[in-house]
Amino acid sequence: MGCDIHSYAEVRGASGWRKCGPIFDNPYKDYNIAGLDSEFSEEPLNRRNYGLFGWLADVRNYSGIEPLCLPKGLPVDTPQKEDIENDWDYHSASYFTLAELLAVDYNAPIEDLRYMKQTGPHSWNGGATAEPGQGKVMSLREFLPNEFFSSLKVLADLGMDPKDVRIIFYFDN
């Protein structure tokens, strides 16, 4: 069973926080699946990537990297709070402002401890975690998916104060 991320971006205006709407590139636009085939998506984080999940919220952290922050829950002032909290399948909700995400040193080195381990003659575990010192050292920028940085750029290009822009996310499995 896999784990997926759900996300949306909000901006703060005079009347409070509101969703940004479909401004992010949709990675599923070419799959001809009803509802997923539009050019743009409301979700800034819309692909399964356990490395990103581990870094954002310590979810499926097979890479053993230090998370940016443990899940904080949903912000009390998000209009979608009740709908998300009432779905029993959602977990590990959190959020970051664009200012927080832009302040990260993405050139800092990390050690990715995730590796593929054979567990039987025809069986492999892609979520195995190596011992510290046995992983692959790289920058955080190299570790995180390009789509993450593309979404940050879209949000930065809104031209708003980064403290007034945030990404809210939660997981299901």
GIMO-V482597 format. One record per backbone hydrogen bond with DSSP energy under -1.0 kcal/mol. NH is the residue of the N-H (numbers start at 0). CO is the residue of the C=O. E is the energy in kcal/mol with one decimal. If there is no record, write none. Layout:
# GIMO-V482597
nh co e
NH CO E
NH CO E
This chain:
# GIMO-V482597
nh co e
3 171 -2.6
5 169 -2.9
7 167 -2.0
9 165 -2.7
10 17 -2.4
11 163 -2.5
12 15 -2.6
15 12 -1.7
17 10 -2.0
19 8 -2.6
22 20 -1.5
23 40 -2.3
25 38 -1.9
28 25 -1.4
30 27 -1.9
35 32 -2.6
40 23 -3.0
52 48 -2.4
53 49 -2.4
54 50 -2.0
55 51 -2.9
56 52 -2.4
57 53 -1.7
58 52 -1.5
61 59 -2.2
63 60 -1.2
67 54 -4.2
72 92 -2.5
77 74 -1.5
80 77 -1.7
83 79 -2.0
84 80 -2.6
85 81 -1.6
86 83 -1.4
89 86 -1.5
90 170 -2.3
93 168 -2.6
95 166 -1.9
97 164 -3.0
98 161 -1.5
100 96 -2.0
101 97 -2.5
102 98 -1.1
105 103 -1.2
107 104 -1.4
109 137 -3.4
111 135 -2.9
112 62 -2.6
114 127 -2.2
116 124 -2.5
118 122 -2.4
119 122 -1.3
122 119 -1.0
124 116 -3.1
127 114 -1.3
129 112 -3.2
133 130 -2.3
135 111 -2.3
137 109 -2.2
139 107 -2.2
140 105 -2.9
142 138 -1.8
143 139 -2.4
147 144 -1.1
149 145 -2.1
150 146 -2.2
151 147 -1.9
152 148 -2.0
153 149 -2.1
154 150 -2.2
155 151 -2.6
156 152 -2.5
157 154 -1.2
158 155 -1.7
163 160 -2.9
164 161 -1.0
165 9 -2.4
166 95 -2.8
167 7 -2.8
168 93 -2.7
169 5 -2.1
170 90 -2.6
171 3 -2.0
